[in-house]
Amino acid sequence: MTARTTYTQPMTAPEPPADAEHRATVYQDGKDAYKAGTPALGNPHIPAPPGDLDDARAWRAGWHVERRRDEH
């Protein structure tokens, strides 16, 4: 009796959707991150709101604080 060998296709990563670079980050409140001027989770390419650096850090950190508050 001989051992059977099965041949499988090599695993490849799925193709990204064609509009992946045009998709904006959407927050839980439904606002578009780029229109709101919100830094997307600390993304330096999206500007922080004007003002104090501590305010900008609080603004960046606020997305999970608001979500946690809304869940209760």
WOGI-V970690 format. One record per pair of residues at least 4 apart in sequence whose C-alpha atoms are under 7 Angstrom apart, sorted by the first residue. I is the first residue (numbers start at 1). J is the second residue. If there is no record, write none. Layout:
i=I j=J
i=I j=J
This chain:
i=16 j=20
i=19 j=23
i=24 j=32
i=24 j=33
i=24 j=34
i=25 j=32
i=25 j=33
i=25 j=40
i=26 j=30
i=26 j=31
i=26 j=32
i=26 j=33
i=27 j=31
i=27 j=32
i=27 j=33
i=31 j=36
i=32 j=36
i=33 j=37
i=33 j=38
i=33 j=40
i=34 j=38
i=37 j=46
i=37 j=47
i=37 j=48
i=37 j=49
i=38 j=46
i=38 j=47
i=38 j=48
i=39 j=43
i=39 j=46
i=39 j=47
i=39 j=48
i=39 j=60
i=40 j=46
i=41 j=60
i=42 j=60
i=48 j=56
i=49 j=56
i=51 j=55
i=52 j=56
i=53 j=57
i=54 j=58
i=55 j=59
i=56 j=60
i=57 j=61
i=58 j=62
i=62 j=66
i=63 j=67
i=64 j=68
i=65 j=69
i=66 j=70
i=67 j=71
i=68 j=72
